[in-house]
Amino acid sequence: MDEKEKKQVLLRLSPSLWKELVAWSADDFRSLNGQIEYLLTECVKRRKKTHRENNK
């Protein structure tokens, strides 16, 4: 499987969360999909960093 190939995910969101994410993505000049991908990427980076620090 090609690492660069984008995967599709069906994601169900509450209407209130969807509205918040749409507003946030507009503030950051991103599409909703781009904003969700950005947020997930940042969370994964933070988790990896925390995991490394806890295993020293």
ChimeraX attribute file (.defattr): number of C-alpha atoms within 10 A of each C-alpha:
attribute: neighborCount
match mode: 1-to-1
recipient: residues
	/A:1	4
	/A:2	5
	/A:3	6
	/A:4	6
	/A:5	7
	/A:6	7
	/A:7	6
	/A:8	6
	/A:9	6
	/A:10	5
	/A:11	5
	/A:12	7
	/A:13	10
	/A:14	7
	/A:15	9
	/A:16	9
	/A:17	10
	/A:18	13
	/A:19	12
	/A:20	11
	/A:21	18
	/A:22	18
	/A:23	13
	/A:24	15
	/A:25	18
	/A:26	13
	/A:27	9
	/A:28	11
	/A:29	11
	/A:30	14
	/A:31	14
	/A:32	16
	/A:33	12
	/A:34	13
	/A:35	18
	/A:36	15
	/A:37	12
	/A:38	14
	/A:39	12
	/A:40	12
	/A:41	12
	/A:42	12
	/A:43	12
	/A:44	12
	/A:45	12
	/A:46	12
	/A:47	12
	/A:48	12
	/A:49	11
	/A:50	11
	/A:51	11
	/A:52	10
	/A:53	9
	/A:54	8
	/A:55	6
	/A:56	5
